[in-house]
Amino acid sequence: MPPGKNTQTKTDIDFDDWQPWEDFSYSVLTSIFSRQLRQIYAGDREPMALNQDLELFHEDSLEDVLRRFVSPVVNFALRGQPGAFHLGRGSRCQEDGVPDWSLVSYTCLESDTGTYLNILPGDTKLSTKWWPTIIADNYTEWRNVILQIVYYMTANSSRYGFIITDTCFVALRLTRSDIGPGIAADLPTRTATAGPSGHRSQPSDTSMLSTTSYGSSYSDNDPVKWAYHGPEYAVVPWSAHGAHKLTVKLALWCLAMMAVNDNHIDYWYPDLDSWRSAKHGFVHNTSGEKKRTLSKGDKLQDSPSEPSGHTPASSSSYSYEPDEGSRASSSSVAEYAYYYETGESSGTSDAASNIAGYAGGSGTASVALTQGYSLPVRGAGQSGSYEIVDAAQSGVAPSDTRQQTGQASSVAGQFDSEYGGEEDDDDDADTEVGLSSKEKNRMSVEIKKHRIVGGYYFKDANGYNRDTKREKWHKVDGVYEYEGRKYVYFTKSFP
């Protein structure tokens, strides 16, 4: 996966930085959607990934992995919700200048053309071209990608958007800045430059985007022409796994559920897990659920009535907390926003690995991803054996869940279950005719574990990674031995 430059988007939108989205966390999201996450998951069993499925050559091959192993799980979990929203290609909403991803529903159509409205635009990027902390090393490339997805968000009037790479998922939220028409109209227009020679066009950069189709003058009805604060972001690594962890599939599902409800771009947003007053009771600010009276611990947070003097998105100036002690804490989520590369906290606190979370209902399924994952990765032009590397280092989006046969699974459980599976050896002494045990060479090997497809593997005498099963290894004189056709392999222990 060779590095390259990212598309430059021609737009008047301007900001210098981004800010951590502090309440986009496991504890907050699973509290909001606890009822939906306990519902039965009725999706098909996810297919096992083959080595060739996980080869990454460019953005197209990454999207193949995502569309085959990631989006089906999210879509089946969305299917049972009102509106039957569906995650798929952005091109089904419009033809030119489109994001890679869209969230659509038959209930949300363009009134004039009858085409789908894109409720949640998203973009795919390779980690060789963009990653969250590139802002410190190459501000221009960081900005190119952020401006591109922000343009998609404004063009589709969506406060939410996302970037998905082979190392992480980045959720974004956009907040309008209180700048008047006169100032916005005077903002300079930045120009785009052509991509480098030999640059291969990808789905996310098929054309040089421009806001000219939306008119050259300021319009308060045109989000592309508005002024904005730097977006809020939350980074979820593919390496995140285990109970009470926000994983990529769960984060994507939650963001889609959020986009289904209040999605317009505003000057201020209440806390995600809060309620607002309504005509006949109260409405949840994120899920849209309604109830007549607030419960103990519910936070009442109505929006400001005037468009001037707007409170920043993370403010609690308009909040009322009946029971302060019962509110889920999100003070450590800014720390977690950087927990994407190694799966470890970037500071001294252990916030990233100790975010409180959802407890599944009895008899349903386990909670968010319980196992780590390793994936076979081979880049373009390579030959020979596959090297199995940790997902956090390899940068491949894993196919990380599978519904267990014969078990009823909740939505939360589908984001939780281990992806298992084994492949048979093709060099087994029980099925092949070869040398006797005394004539065979002995070779010490290290047994490693496939964390994505299950089972074990080792590197054989020819240098190839070979799948194996524990029951084929017999303990002899303190070591485990496996007898192949020409070699006797031995190891001290299993992982």
VENHUBEL-V553199 format. One record per residue. N is the residue number from 1. RES is the residue in three letters. PHI is phi in radians with two decimals (* if undefined). NEAR is the number of other ideal C-beta (glycine too) atoms within 12 Angstrom. Layout:
BEGIN
N_RES_PHI_NEAR / N_RES_PHI_NEAR
END
This chain:
BEGIN
1_MET_*_31 / 2_PRO_-1.21_18 / 3_PRO_-1.22_19 / 4_GLY_-2.87_27 / 5_LYS_-1.56_27 / 6_ASN_-1.76_37 / 7_THR_-1.05_42 / 8_GLN_-1.65_28 / 9_THR_-1.71_37 / 10_LYS_-1.45_27 / 11_THR_-2.74_40 / 12_ASP_-1.51_36 / 13_ILE_-1.11_41 / 14_ASP_-2.49_27 / 15_PHE_-2.79_27 / 16_ASP_-1.89_16 / 17_ASP_-2.67_18 / 18_TRP_-2.33_34 / 19_GLN_-2.23_26 / 20_PRO_-1.03_33 / 21_TRP_-1.54_40 / 22_GLU_-1.26_32 / 23_ASP_-1.78_43 / 24_PHE_-1.51_45 / 25_SER_-2.38_44 / 26_TYR_-1.03_46 / 27_SER_-1.09_35 / 28_VAL_-1.22_38 / 29_LEU_-1.16_44 / 30_THR_-1.31_41 / 31_SER_-1.25_34 / 32_ILE_-1.14_36 / 33_PHE_-1.87_39 / 34_SER_-1.05_30 / 35_ARG_-1.13_22 / 36_GLN_-1.16_36 / 37_LEU_-1.26_40 / 38_ARG_-1.54_27 / 39_GLN_-1.22_28 / 40_ILE_-1.17_25 / 41_TYR_-1.55_39 / 42_ALA_-1.94_20 / 43_GLY_-1.38_30 / 44_ASP_-1.25_16 / 45_ARG_-1.17_25 / 46_GLU_-1.28_36 / 47_PRO_-1.20_20 / 48_MET_-1.35_25 / 49_ALA_-1.36_37 / 50_LEU_-1.58_21 / 51_ASN_-0.98_26 / 52_GLN_-1.15_16 / 53_ASP_-1.09_29 / 54_LEU_-1.75_38 / 55_GLU_-1.34_28 / 56_LEU_-1.98_35 / 57_PHE_-2.04_25 / 58_HIS_-2.89_29 / 59_GLU_-1.09_38 / 60_ASP_-1.04_23 / 61_SER_-1.21_29 / 62_LEU_-1.13_39 / 63_GLU_-1.14_34 / 64_ASP_-1.02_27 / 65_VAL_-1.10_40 / 66_LEU_-1.11_44 / 67_ARG_-1.29_27 / 68_ARG_-1.53_23 / 69_PHE_-1.97_35 / 70_VAL_-1.90_42 / 71_SER_-1.10_36 / 72_PRO_-1.05_31 / 73_VAL_-1.12_44 / 74_VAL_-1.09_42 / 75_ASN_-1.17_34 / 76_PHE_-1.14_31 / 77_ALA_-1.23_41 / 78_LEU_-1.36_40 / 79_ARG_-1.02_27 / 80_GLY_-1.43_24 / 81_GLN_-1.62_32 / 82_PRO_-0.98_18 / 83_GLY_1.69_23 / 84_ALA_0.80_20 / 85_PHE_-1.24_36 / 86_HIS_-2.42_31 / 87_LEU_-1.65_42 / 88_GLY_-2.88_32 / 89_ARG_-1.20_27 / 90_GLY_-1.26_39 / 91_SER_-1.20_24 / 92_ARG_-1.34_23 / 93_CYS_-1.70_35 / 94_GLN_-2.77_26 / 95_GLU_-1.69_13 / 96_ASP_-1.99_15 / 97_GLY_0.99_34 / 98_VAL_-1.89_31 / 99_PRO_-1.27_48 / 100_ASP_-1.22_41 / 101_TRP_-2.18_47 / 102_SER_-2.53_38 / 103_LEU_-2.00_42 / 104_VAL_-2.31_35 / 105_SER_-2.69_29 / 106_TYR_-1.13_14 / 107_THR_-1.53_15 / 108_CYS_-2.19_29 / 109_LEU_-2.16_18 / 110_GLU_-1.14_16 / 111_SER_-1.13_8 / 112_ASP_-1.41_7 / 113_THR_-1.83_11 / 114_GLY_1.37_11 / 115_THR_-1.40_20 / 116_TYR_-1.14_29 / 117_LEU_-1.62_32 / 118_ASN_-1.54_42 / 119_ILE_-1.43_41 / 120_LEU_-2.47_48 / 121_PRO_-1.30_47 / 122_GLY_-2.51_46 / 123_ASP_-2.32_46 / 124_THR_-1.77_42 / 125_LYS_-2.40_47 / 126_LEU_-1.45_42 / 127_SER_-1.22_37 / 128_THR_-1.31_25 / 129_LYS_-1.87_37 / 130_TRP_-2.75_42 / 131_TRP_-2.65_32 / 132_PRO_-0.98_35 / 133_THR_-1.47_26 / 134_ILE_-1.11_29 / 135_ILE_-1.00_25 / 136_ALA_-1.43_12 / 137_ASP_-1.84_13 / 138_ASN_-2.55_18 / 139_TYR_-1.05_17 / 140_THR_-1.07_18 / 141_GLU_-1.22_28 / 142_TRP_-1.04_31 / 143_ARG_-1.15_30 / 144_ASN_-1.00_36 / 145_VAL_-1.25_44 / 146_ILE_-1.14_42 / 147_LEU_-1.09_41 / 148_GLN_-1.12_46 / 149_ILE_-1.25_48 / 150_VAL_-1.12_47 / 151_TYR_-1.04_46 / 152_TYR_-1.03_45 / 153_MET_-1.11_46 / 154_THR_-1.21_39 / 155_ALA_-1.11_37 / 156_ASN_-1.84_39 / 157_SER_0.90_30 / 158_SER_-2.06_43 / 159_ARG_-1.28_38 / 160_TYR_-1.88_48 / 161_GLY_-2.82_48 / 162_PHE_-2.70_50 / 163_ILE_-2.13_51 / 164_ILE_-2.19_48 / 165_THR_-2.13_42 / 166_ASP_-1.42_44 / 167_THR_-2.09_42 / 168_CYS_-2.82_42 / 169_PHE_-2.04_45 / 170_VAL_-2.10_46 / 171_ALA_-1.52_45 / 172_LEU_-2.25_48 / 173_ARG_-2.38_42 / 174_LEU_-1.93_46 / 175_THR_-2.14_35 / 176_ARG_-1.29_32 / 177_SER_-1.73_26 / 178_ASP_-1.47_23 / 179_ILE_-2.04_26 / 180_GLY_-1.24_16 / 181_PRO_-1.00_18 / 182_GLY_-1.11_12 / 183_ILE_-1.19_17 / 184_ALA_-1.09_27 / 185_ALA_-1.19_21 / 186_ASP_-1.57_15 / 187_LEU_-1.12_25 / 188_PRO_-1.20_13 / 189_THR_-1.61_19 / 190_ARG_-1.52_22 / 191_THR_-1.79_15 / 192_ALA_-1.76_25 / 193_THR_-2.01_16 / 194_ALA_-1.19_16 / 195_GLY_-1.21_21 / 196_PRO_-1.15_17 / 197_SER_-1.06_8 / 198_GLY_1.42_10 / 199_HIS_-1.13_21 / 200_ARG_-1.56_24 / 201_SER_-1.20_18 / 202_GLN_-2.01_30 / 203_PRO_-0.97_32 / 204_SER_-1.50_42 / 205_ASP_-2.39_37 / 206_THR_-1.21_25 / 207_SER_-2.59_25 / 208_MET_-1.45_25 / 209_LEU_-1.20_34 / 210_SER_-2.52_25 / 211_THR_-1.56_33 / 212_THR_-1.09_18 / 213_SER_-1.20_18 / 214_TYR_-1.68_26 / 215_GLY_1.73_15 / 216_SER_-1.65_16 / 217_SER_-1.79_19 / 218_TYR_-1.15_24 / 219_SER_-2.43_17 / 220_ASP_-1.25_19 / 221_ASN_-1.66_14 / 222_ASP_-2.05_23 / 223_PRO_-1.01_33 / 224_VAL_-1.12_37 / 225_LYS_-1.67_33 / 226_TRP_-1.38_41 / 227_ALA_-1.73_33 / 228_TYR_-2.37_39 / 229_HIS_-1.29_33 / 230_GLY_-1.04_28 / 231_PRO_-1.12_44 / 232_GLU_-1.53_36 / 233_TYR_-2.44_40 / 234_ALA_-2.42_46 / 235_VAL_-1.81_42 / 236_VAL_-2.11_48 / 237_PRO_-1.40_47 / 238_TRP_-1.12_49 / 239_SER_-1.33_41 / 240_ALA_-1.20_45 / 241_HIS_-2.75_39 / 242_GLY_1.76_29 / 243_ALA_-1.08_29 / 244_HIS_1.12_31 / 245_LYS_-2.12_40 / 246_LEU_-1.42_48 / 247_THR_-1.81_48 / 248_VAL_-1.09_47 / 249_LYS_-1.12_49 / 250_LEU_-1.16_45 / 251_ALA_-1.11_46 / 252_LEU_-1.15_43 / 253_TRP_-1.09_49 / 254_CYS_-1.11_49 / 255_LEU_-1.11_47 / 256_ALA_-1.12_45 / 257_MET_-1.09_41 / 258_MET_-1.20_43 / 259_ALA_-1.17_45 / 260_VAL_-1.13_34 / 261_ASN_-1.68_32 / 262_ASP_-1.05_27 / 263_ASN_-2.31_33 / 264_HIS_-1.23_23 / 265_ILE_-1.44_37 / 266_ASP_-2.32_29 / 267_TYR_-1.40_28 / 268_TRP_-2.72_33 / 269_TYR_-2.26_38 / 270_PRO_-1.26_32 / 271_ASP_-1.02_39 / 272_LEU_-1.02_42 / 273_ASP_-1.67_37 / 274_SER_-2.60_39 / 275_TRP_-2.14_36 / 276_ARG_-2.22_33 / 277_SER_-1.24_25 / 278_ALA_-2.36_19 / 279_LYS_-1.06_9 / 280_HIS_-2.04_10 / 281_GLY_2.62_18 / 282_PHE_-2.47_26 / 283_VAL_-2.17_27 / 284_HIS_-1.24_35 / 285_ASN_-1.21_34 / 286_THR_-1.99_36 / 287_SER_-1.49_33 / 288_GLY_1.41_25 / 289_GLU_-1.15_28 / 290_LYS_-2.12_19 / 291_LYS_-2.73_19 / 292_ARG_-1.39_14 / 293_THR_-2.33_15 / 294_LEU_-1.35_24 / 295_SER_-1.66_17 / 296_LYS_-1.07_13 / 297_GLY_1.68_19 / 298_ASP_-1.19_32 / 299_LYS_-1.82_35 / 300_LEU_-1.66_29 / 301_GLN_-2.53_34 / 302_ASP_-1.43_23 / 303_SER_-1.32_28 / 304_PRO_-1.09_21 / 305_SER_-1.56_14 / 306_GLU_-1.88_12 / 307_PRO_-1.36_17 / 308_SER_-1.75_12 / 309_GLY_1.11_13 / 310_HIS_-1.21_24 / 311_THR_-1.44_27 / 312_PRO_-1.00_24 / 313_ALA_-1.04_34 / 314_SER_-1.63_28 / 315_SER_-1.24_22 / 316_SER_-2.08_26 / 317_SER_-1.09_18 / 318_TYR_-1.91_26 / 319_SER_-1.70_24 / 320_TYR_-2.32_23 / 321_GLU_-2.02_22 / 322_PRO_-1.07_18 / 323_ASP_-2.40_15 / 324_GLU_-1.05_15 / 325_GLY_-1.25_10 / 326_SER_-1.64_15 / 327_ARG_-1.30_27 / 328_ALA_-1.13_32 / 329_SER_-1.43_22 / 330_SER_-2.21_34 / 331_SER_-1.18_20 / 332_SER_-1.77_30 / 333_VAL_-1.29_39 / 334_ALA_-1.06_28 / 335_GLU_-1.10_27 / 336_TYR_-1.17_43 / 337_ALA_-1.06_40 / 338_TYR_-1.71_31 / 339_TYR_-1.55_39 / 340_TYR_-2.41_39 / 341_GLU_-1.71_30 / 342_THR_-1.96_21 / 343_GLY_1.37_30 / 344_GLU_-2.05_21 / 345_SER_-1.17_23 / 346_SER_-1.46_25 / 347_GLY_-2.11_15 / 348_THR_-1.52_10 / 349_SER_-1.35_19 / 350_ASP_-1.86_15 / 351_ALA_-1.05_30 / 352_ALA_-1.09_34 / 353_SER_-1.80_27 / 354_ASN_-2.32_22 / 355_ILE_-1.28_42 / 356_ALA_-1.13_27 / 357_GLY_-2.60_33 / 358_TYR_-1.43_38 / 359_ALA_-1.86_23 / 360_GLY_-1.19_32 / 361_GLY_-1.21_22 / 362_SER_-1.10_10 / 363_GLY_1.35_13 / 364_THR_-1.70_25 / 365_ALA_-2.90_34 / 366_SER_-1.39_32 / 367_VAL_-1.67_36 / 368_ALA_-0.70_42 / 369_LEU_-0.40_44 / 370_THR_-1.72_27 / 371_GLN_-2.12_30 / 372_GLY_-1.43_27 / 373_TYR_-2.39_43 / 374_SER_-2.21_36 / 375_LEU_-2.32_39 / 376_PRO_-1.33_36 / 377_VAL_-2.25_38 / 378_ARG_-2.46_27 / 379_GLY_-1.45_25 / 380_ALA_-1.08_17 / 381_GLY_1.50_10 / 382_GLN_-1.55_16 / 383_SER_-2.43_11 / 384_GLY_1.57_12 / 385_SER_-1.36_20 / 386_TYR_-1.59_31 / 387_GLU_-1.72_24 / 388_ILE_-1.57_35 / 389_VAL_-2.22_25 / 390_ASP_-1.15_29 / 391_ALA_-1.03_41 / 392_ALA_-1.18_29 / 393_GLN_-1.65_22 / 394_SER_-1.28_33 / 395_GLY_1.30_34 / 396_VAL_-1.90_45 / 397_ALA_-1.23_46 / 398_PRO_-1.39_47 / 399_SER_-1.48_42 / 400_ASP_-1.93_45 / 401_THR_-2.43_45 / 402_ARG_-2.67_37 / 403_GLN_-1.23_32 / 404_GLN_-1.29_21 / 405_THR_-1.09_13 / 406_GLY_1.36_7 / 407_GLN_-2.06_19 / 408_ALA_-1.30_22 / 409_SER_-2.18_36 / 410_SER_-1.45_37 / 411_VAL_-1.02_44 / 412_ALA_-1.07_42 / 413_GLY_-1.13_38 / 414_GLN_-1.19_48 / 415_PHE_-1.48_52 / 416_ASP_-2.07_41 / 417_SER_-1.20_38 / 418_GLU_-1.33_33 / 419_TYR_-1.53_39 / 420_GLY_-2.05_27 / 421_GLY_2.61_24 / 422_GLU_-2.44_20 / 423_GLU_-2.12_22 / 424_ASP_-1.34_15 / 425_ASP_-1.31_29 / 426_ASP_-2.06_14 / 427_ASP_-2.46_28 / 428_ASP_-1.85_22 / 429_ALA_-1.11_24 / 430_ASP_-1.30_17 / 431_THR_-2.09_14 / 432_GLU_-2.09_16 / 433_VAL_-1.65_11 / 434_GLY_-2.73_19 / 435_LEU_-1.30_16 / 436_SER_-1.29_12 / 437_SER_-1.03_19 / 438_LYS_-1.20_9 / 439_GLU_-1.48_13 / 440_LYS_-1.45_23 / 441_ASN_-1.29_19 / 442_ARG_-1.80_22 / 443_MET_-2.45_23 / 444_SER_-1.40_20 / 445_VAL_-2.34_31 / 446_GLU_-1.92_22 / 447_ILE_-1.50_32 / 448_LYS_-2.14_26 / 449_LYS_-2.01_29 / 450_HIS_-1.30_40 / 451_ARG_-1.51_36 / 452_ILE_-1.71_43 / 453_VAL_-1.87_35 / 454_GLY_1.41_27 / 455_GLY_1.45_32 / 456_TYR_-2.14_35 / 457_TYR_-2.65_37 / 458_PHE_-2.61_38 / 459_LYS_-1.63_26 / 460_ASP_-1.48_27 / 461_ALA_-1.12_21 / 462_ASN_-1.56_16 / 463_GLY_1.53_15 / 464_TYR_-1.68_23 / 465_ASN_-1.36_31 / 466_ARG_-2.11_33 / 467_ASP_-1.25_32 / 468_THR_-2.63_36 / 469_LYS_-2.21_25 / 470_ARG_-1.07_22 / 471_GLU_-1.18_16 / 472_LYS_-1.50_28 / 473_TRP_-1.84_28 / 474_HIS_-2.00_19 / 475_LYS_-1.38_16 / 476_VAL_-2.36_17 / 477_ASP_0.90_10 / 478_GLY_1.46_10 / 479_VAL_-2.25_21 / 480_TYR_-1.72_29 / 481_GLU_-2.07_27 / 482_TYR_-2.30_39 / 483_GLU_-1.74_32 / 484_GLY_-1.61_34 / 485_ARG_-1.27_27 / 486_LYS_-2.14_22 / 487_TYR_-2.27_28 / 488_VAL_-1.88_31 / 489_TYR_-1.64_37 / 490_PHE_-2.44_27 / 491_THR_-2.55_30 / 492_LYS_-1.37_18 / 493_SER_-2.78_18 / 494_PHE_-1.85_23 / 495_PRO_-1.22_19
END
